[in-house]
Amino acid sequence: MPLRKKKCQRTQDGRPLRRWKIERLFAWLKNFRRLTSRWERYAVNFLGMVQLGCGLILLRHL
């Protein structure tokens, strides 16, 4: 049976190759004041704000 290559390739220091994309998204989300300090009382409202922030980031970078 032939060996299969791992799905998650890593860099020389052991980090995943696409990690920078996730870190960049979190950096962009920190520009939204409402997300950096959680003002929403309920988790559902906070999740909605995160989704709104991701949508705005997506629209900006298309």
Biopython code that builds the backbone (N, CA, C, O; Angstrom):
import numpy as np
from Bio.PDB.StructureBuilder import StructureBuilder

atoms = [
    (1, "MET", "N", (0.850, -1.165, 0.000)),
    (1, "MET", "CA", (0.000, 0.000, 0.000)),
    (1, "MET", "C", (0.904, 1.239, 0.000)),
    (1, "MET", "O", (1.784, 1.348, 0.854)),
    (2, "PRO", "N", (0.707, 2.174, -0.938)),
    (2, "PRO", "CA", (1.575, 3.351, -1.003)),
    (2, "PRO", "C", (1.278, 4.325, 0.140)),
    (2, "PRO", "O", (0.145, 4.436, 0.609)),
    (3, "LEU", "N", (2.320, 5.018, 0.571)),
    (3, "LEU", "CA", (2.165, 6.013, 1.629)),
    (3, "LEU", "C", (1.553, 7.279, 1.052)),
    (3, "LEU", "O", (1.857, 7.679, -0.072)),
    (4, "ARG", "N", (0.688, 7.900, 1.840)),
    (4, "ARG", "CA", (0.074, 9.149, 1.414)),
    (4, "ARG", "C", (0.750, 10.306, 2.115)),
    (4, "ARG", "O", (1.171, 10.195, 3.267)),
    (5, "LYS", "N", (0.848, 11.399, 1.418)),
    (5, "LYS", "CA", (1.454, 12.591, 1.982)),
    (5, "LYS", "C", (0.499, 13.223, 2.996)),
    (5, "LYS", "O", (-0.719, 13.165, 2.827)),
    (6, "LYS", "N", (1.045, 13.814, 4.028)),
    (6, "LYS", "CA", (0.208, 14.488, 5.023)),
    (6, "LYS", "C", (-0.537, 15.649, 4.373)),
    (6, "LYS", "O", (-0.003, 16.328, 3.496)),
    (7, "LYS", "N", (-1.764, 15.869, 4.809)),
    (7, "LYS", "CA", (-2.555, 16.962, 4.250)),
    (7, "LYS", "C", (-2.036, 18.320, 4.703)),
    (7, "LYS", "O", (-2.011, 19.270, 3.921)),
    (8, "CYS", "N", (-1.633, 18.413, 5.929)),
    (8, "CYS", "CA", (-1.183, 19.687, 6.484)),
    (8, "CYS", "C", (0.338, 19.755, 6.395)),
    (8, "CYS", "O", (1.041, 19.197, 7.238)),
    (9, "GLN", "N", (0.837, 20.433, 5.383)),
    (9, "GLN", "CA", (2.278, 20.585, 5.260)),
    (9, "GLN", "C", (2.741, 21.675, 6.216)),
    (9, "GLN", "O", (1.999, 22.605, 6.533)),
    (10, "ARG", "N", (3.970, 21.542, 6.664)),
    (10, "ARG", "CA", (4.494, 22.478, 7.653)),
    (10, "ARG", "C", (5.775, 23.132, 7.156)),
    (10, "ARG", "O", (6.449, 22.616, 6.265)),
    (11, "THR", "N", (6.098, 24.276, 7.746)),
    (11, "THR", "CA", (7.344, 24.959, 7.423)),
    (11, "THR", "C", (8.481, 24.300, 8.183)),
    (11, "THR", "O", (8.272, 23.313, 8.889)),
    (12, "GLN", "N", (9.683, 24.841, 8.042)),
    (12, "GLN", "CA", (10.845, 24.242, 8.692)),
    (12, "GLN", "C", (10.749, 24.292, 10.212)),
    (12, "GLN", "O", (11.238, 23.391, 10.893)),
    (13, "ASP", "N", (10.128, 25.330, 10.746)),
    (13, "ASP", "CA", (10.021, 25.434, 12.205)),
    (13, "ASP", "C", (8.757, 24.780, 12.758)),
    (13, "ASP", "O", (8.485, 24.901, 13.953)),
    (14, "GLY", "N", (7.982, 24.096, 11.926)),
    (14, "GLY", "CA", (6.858, 23.311, 12.412)),
    (14, "GLY", "C", (5.497, 23.973, 12.331)),
    (14, "GLY", "O", (4.494, 23.350, 12.681)),
    (15, "ARG", "N", (5.430, 25.222, 11.878)),
    (15, "ARG", "CA", (4.138, 25.900, 11.770)),
    (15, "ARG", "C", (3.443, 25.516, 10.467)),
    (15, "ARG", "O", (4.111, 25.228, 9.474)),
    (16, "PRO", "N", (2.110, 25.509, 10.457)),
    (16, "PRO", "CA", (1.394, 25.221, 9.209)),
    (16, "PRO", "C", (1.680, 26.283, 8.147)),
    (16, "PRO", "O", (1.921, 27.445, 8.476)),
    (17, "LEU", "N", (1.653, 25.887, 6.887)),
    (17, "LEU", "CA", (2.003, 26.793, 5.794)),
    (17, "LEU", "C", (1.042, 27.969, 5.663)),
    (17, "LEU", "O", (1.477, 29.078, 5.352)),
    (18, "ARG", "N", (-0.228, 27.762, 5.888)),
    (18, "ARG", "CA", (-1.223, 28.818, 5.673)),
    (18, "ARG", "C", (-1.559, 29.586, 6.944)),
    (18, "ARG", "O", (-2.590, 30.256, 6.999)),
    (19, "ARG", "N", (-0.735, 29.507, 7.939)),
    (19, "ARG", "CA", (-1.014, 30.162, 9.214)),
    (19, "ARG", "C", (-1.081, 31.677, 9.069)),
    (19, "ARG", "O", (-1.852, 32.325, 9.776)),
    (20, "TRP", "N", (-0.295, 32.252, 8.171)),
    (20, "TRP", "CA", (-0.252, 33.703, 8.028)),
    (20, "TRP", "C", (-1.596, 34.267, 7.585)),
    (20, "TRP", "O", (-1.915, 35.413, 7.903)),
    (21, "LYS", "N", (-2.387, 33.484, 6.856)),
    (21, "LYS", "CA", (-3.696, 33.970, 6.419)),
    (21, "LYS", "C", (-4.631, 34.162, 7.606)),
    (21, "LYS", "O", (-5.376, 35.140, 7.660)),
    (22, "ILE", "N", (-4.595, 33.243, 8.545)),
    (22, "ILE", "CA", (-5.446, 33.343, 9.729)),
    (22, "ILE", "C", (-4.979, 34.492, 10.611)),
    (22, "ILE", "O", (-5.798, 35.252, 11.128)),
    (23, "GLU", "N", (-3.668, 34.623, 10.784)),
    (23, "GLU", "CA", (-3.144, 35.713, 11.610)),
    (23, "GLU", "C", (-3.473, 37.066, 10.999)),
    (23, "GLU", "O", (-3.749, 38.020, 11.726)),
    (24, "ARG", "N", (-3.449, 37.164, 9.674)),
    (24, "ARG", "CA", (-3.785, 38.415, 9.008)),
    (24, "ARG", "C", (-5.258, 38.750, 9.228)),
    (24, "ARG", "O", (-5.597, 39.912, 9.449)),
    (25, "LEU", "N", (-6.143, 37.745, 9.170)),
    (25, "LEU", "CA", (-7.567, 37.983, 9.410)),
    (25, "LEU", "C", (-7.798, 38.513, 10.823)),
    (25, "LEU", "O", (-8.565, 39.456, 11.015)),
    (26, "PHE", "N", (-7.134, 37.908, 11.816)),
    (26, "PHE", "CA", (-7.298, 38.383, 13.187)),
    (26, "PHE", "C", (-6.771, 39.806, 13.343)),
    (26, "PHE", "O", (-7.339, 40.593, 14.100)),
    (27, "ALA", "N", (-5.701, 40.144, 12.644)),
    (27, "ALA", "CA", (-5.178, 41.509, 12.701)),
    (27, "ALA", "C", (-6.182, 42.489, 12.102)),
    (27, "ALA", "O", (-6.369, 43.584, 12.635)),
    (28, "TRP", "N", (-6.825, 42.112, 11.009)),
    (28, "TRP", "CA", (-7.832, 42.983, 10.408)),
    (28, "TRP", "C", (-9.052, 43.109, 11.309)),
    (28, "TRP", "O", (-9.645, 44.185, 11.396)),
    (29, "LEU", "N", (-9.436, 42.024, 11.983)),
    (29, "LEU", "CA", (-10.592, 42.092, 12.877)),
    (29, "LEU", "C", (-10.320, 42.988, 14.079)),
    (29, "LEU", "O", (-11.254, 43.553, 14.648)),
    (30, "LYS", "N", (-9.071, 43.127, 14.470)),
    (30, "LYS", "CA", (-8.745, 43.995, 15.602)),
    (30, "LYS", "C", (-8.937, 45.466, 15.274)),
    (30, "LYS", "O", (-8.922, 46.300, 16.179)),
    (31, "ASN", "N", (-9.116, 45.804, 14.005)),
    (31, "ASN", "CA", (-9.391, 47.187, 13.633)),
    (31, "ASN", "C", (-10.820, 47.596, 13.972)),
    (31, "ASN", "O", (-11.126, 48.788, 14.001)),
    (32, "PHE", "N", (-11.696, 46.635, 14.228)),
    (32, "PHE", "CA", (-13.074, 46.933, 14.602)),
    (32, "PHE", "C", (-13.149, 47.075, 16.119)),
    (32, "PHE", "O", (-12.928, 46.115, 16.856)),
    (33, "ARG", "N", (-13.462, 48.273, 16.567)),
    (33, "ARG", "CA", (-13.446, 48.564, 17.998)),
    (33, "ARG", "C", (-14.428, 47.698, 18.776)),
    (33, "ARG", "O", (-14.178, 47.337, 19.926)),
    (34, "ARG", "N", (-15.523, 47.378, 18.149)),
    (34, "ARG", "CA", (-16.548, 46.599, 18.836)),
    (34, "ARG", "C", (-16.105, 45.161, 19.075)),
    (34, "ARG", "O", (-16.628, 44.498, 19.970)),
    (35, "LEU", "N", (-15.154, 44.670, 18.290)),
    (35, "LEU", "CA", (-14.680, 43.302, 18.448)),
    (35, "LEU", "C", (-13.485, 43.205, 19.392)),
    (35, "LEU", "O", (-13.291, 42.172, 20.032)),
    (36, "THR", "N", (-12.681, 44.267, 19.488)),
    (36, "THR", "CA", (-11.511, 44.190, 20.367)),
    (36, "THR", "C", (-11.917, 44.189, 21.830)),
    (36, "THR", "O", (-11.344, 43.451, 22.632)),
    (37, "SER", "N", (-12.889, 45.001, 22.184)),
    (37, "SER", "CA", (-13.426, 44.936, 23.543)),
    (37, "SER", "C", (-14.871, 44.458, 23.421)),
    (37, "SER", "O", (-15.712, 45.143, 22.839)),
    (38, "ARG", "N", (-15.140, 43.319, 23.954)),
    (38, "ARG", "CA", (-16.445, 42.674, 23.752)),
    (38, "ARG", "C", (-17.519, 43.404, 24.546)),
    (38, "ARG", "O", (-17.596, 43.271, 25.767)),
    (39, "TRP", "N", (-18.342, 44.171, 23.853)),
    (39, "TRP", "CA", (-19.403, 44.923, 24.501)),
    (39, "TRP", "C", (-20.713, 44.158, 24.540)),
    (39, "TRP", "O", (-21.588, 44.473, 25.347)),
    (40, "GLU", "N", (-20.862, 43.164, 23.686)),
    (40, "GLU", "CA", (-22.119, 42.430, 23.629)),
    (40, "GLU", "C", (-22.281, 41.547, 24.856)),
    (40, "GLU", "O", (-21.326, 40.936, 25.335)),
    (41, "ARG", "N", (-23.487, 41.494, 25.343)),
    (41, "ARG", "CA", (-23.755, 40.697, 26.529)),
    (41, "ARG", "C", (-23.911, 39.218, 26.190)),
    (41, "ARG", "O", (-23.550, 38.349, 26.984)),
    (42, "TYR", "N", (-24.448, 38.941, 25.012)),
    (42, "TYR", "CA", (-24.718, 37.560, 24.612)),
    (42, "TYR", "C", (-23.732, 37.112, 23.538)),
    (42, "TYR", "O", (-23.300, 37.898, 22.694)),
    (43, "ALA", "N", (-23.391, 35.830, 23.595)),
    (43, "ALA", "CA", (-22.430, 35.279, 22.640)),
    (43, "ALA", "C", (-22.978, 35.301, 21.214)),
    (43, "ALA", "O", (-22.216, 35.440, 20.258)),
    (44, "VAL", "N", (-24.288, 35.165, 21.073)),
    (44, "VAL", "CA", (-24.898, 35.177, 19.740)),
    (44, "VAL", "C", (-24.704, 36.544, 19.081)),
    (44, "VAL", "O", (-24.414, 36.629, 17.888)),
    (45, "ASN", "N", (-24.865, 37.600, 19.857)),
    (45, "ASN", "CA", (-24.665, 38.944, 19.318)),
    (45, "ASN", "C", (-23.204, 39.166, 18.936)),
    (45, "ASN", "O", (-22.914, 39.782, 17.911)),
    (46, "PHE", "N", (-22.290, 38.666, 19.758)),
    (46, "PHE", "CA", (-20.866, 38.805, 19.457)),
    (46, "PHE", "C", (-20.511, 38.042, 18.183)),
    (46, "PHE", "O", (-19.744, 38.536, 17.357)),
    (47, "LEU", "N", (-21.062, 36.848, 18.020)),
    (47, "LEU", "CA", (-20.814, 36.068, 16.808)),
    (47, "LEU", "C", (-21.339, 36.808, 15.580)),
    (47, "LEU", "O", (-20.705, 36.791, 14.525)),
    (48, "GLY", "N", (-22.478, 37.448, 15.715)),
    (48, "GLY", "CA", (-23.017, 38.240, 14.611)),
    (48, "GLY", "C", (-22.102, 39.388, 14.241)),
    (48, "GLY", "O", (-21.931, 39.688, 13.059)),
    (49, "MET", "N", (-21.509, 40.037, 15.240)),
    (49, "MET", "CA", (-20.573, 41.126, 14.959)),
    (49, "MET", "C", (-19.303, 40.609, 14.288)),
    (49, "MET", "O", (-18.755, 41.269, 13.406)),
    (50, "VAL", "N", (-18.836, 39.434, 14.702)),
    (50, "VAL", "CA", (-17.658, 38.838, 14.060)),
    (50, "VAL", "C", (-17.973, 38.523, 12.601)),
    (50, "VAL", "O", (-17.149, 38.770, 11.721)),
    (51, "GLN", "N", (-19.153, 37.982, 12.343)),
    (51, "GLN", "CA", (-19.543, 37.675, 10.965)),
    (51, "GLN", "C", (-19.682, 38.946, 10.137)),
    (51, "GLN", "O", (-19.300, 38.967, 8.967)),
    (52, "LEU", "N", (-20.219, 39.993, 10.728)),
    (52, "LEU", "CA", (-20.326, 41.266, 10.026)),
    (52, "LEU", "C", (-18.944, 41.823, 9.709)),
    (52, "LEU", "O", (-18.707, 42.319, 8.608)),
    (53, "GLY", "N", (-18.036, 41.740, 10.673)),
    (53, "GLY", "CA", (-16.666, 42.199, 10.436)),
    (53, "GLY", "C", (-15.985, 41.413, 9.332)),
    (53, "GLY", "O", (-15.298, 41.995, 8.493)),
    (54, "CYS", "N", (-16.164, 40.099, 9.321)),
    (54, "CYS", "CA", (-15.573, 39.268, 8.262)),
    (54, "CYS", "C", (-16.171, 39.619, 6.906)),
    (54, "CYS", "O", (-15.465, 39.637, 5.898)),
    (55, "GLY", "N", (-17.461, 39.896, 6.883)),
    (55, "GLY", "CA", (-18.102, 40.293, 5.627)),
    (55, "GLY", "C", (-17.567, 41.611, 5.104)),
    (55, "GLY", "O", (-17.336, 41.758, 3.904)),
    (56, "LEU", "N", (-17.367, 42.573, 6.000)),
    (56, "LEU", "CA", (-16.814, 43.862, 5.581)),
    (56, "LEU", "C", (-15.385, 43.720, 5.077)),
    (56, "LEU", "O", (-15.000, 44.367, 4.104)),
    (57, "ILE", "N", (-14.602, 42.880, 5.733)),
    (57, "ILE", "CA", (-13.228, 42.634, 5.280)),
    (57, "ILE", "C", (-13.243, 41.993, 3.901)),
    (57, "ILE", "O", (-12.442, 42.345, 3.035)),
    (58, "LEU", "N", (-14.153, 41.055, 3.702)),
    (58, "LEU", "CA", (-14.262, 40.391, 2.402)),
    (58, "LEU", "C", (-14.631, 41.391, 1.308)),
    (58, "LEU", "O", (-14.072, 41.344, 0.213)),
    (59, "LEU", "N", (-15.564, 42.288, 1.597)),
    (59, "LEU", "CA", (-15.959, 43.285, 0.601)),
    (59, "LEU", "C", (-14.825, 44.250, 0.280)),
    (59, "LEU", "O", (-14.675, 44.668, -0.868)),
    (60, "ARG", "N", (-14.035, 44.605, 1.269)),
    (60, "ARG", "CA", (-12.917, 45.522, 1.043)),
    (60, "ARG", "C", (-11.846, 44.921, 0.151)),
    (60, "ARG", "O", (-11.228, 45.629, -0.645)),
    (61, "HIS", "N", (-11.624, 43.631, 0.276)),
    (61, "HIS", "CA", (-10.476, 43.020, -0.388)),
    (61, "HIS", "C", (-10.852, 42.218, -1.627)),
    (61, "HIS", "O", (-10.069, 41.384, -2.081)),
    (62, "LEU", "N", (-12.012, 42.453, -2.168)),
    (62, "LEU", "CA", (-12.380, 41.772, -3.413)),
    (62, "LEU", "C", (-11.836, 42.501, -4.607)),
    (62, "LEU", "O", (-12.047, 42.071, -5.742)),
]
sb = StructureBuilder()
sb.init_structure("model")
sb.init_model(0)
sb.init_chain("A")
sb.init_seg("    ")
for serial, (resi, resn, name, xyz) in enumerate(atoms, 1):
    if name == "N":
        sb.init_residue(resn, " ", resi, " ")
    sb.init_atom(name, np.array(xyz, "f"), 0.0, 1.0, " ", f" {name:<3s}", serial, name[0])
structure = sb.get_structure()
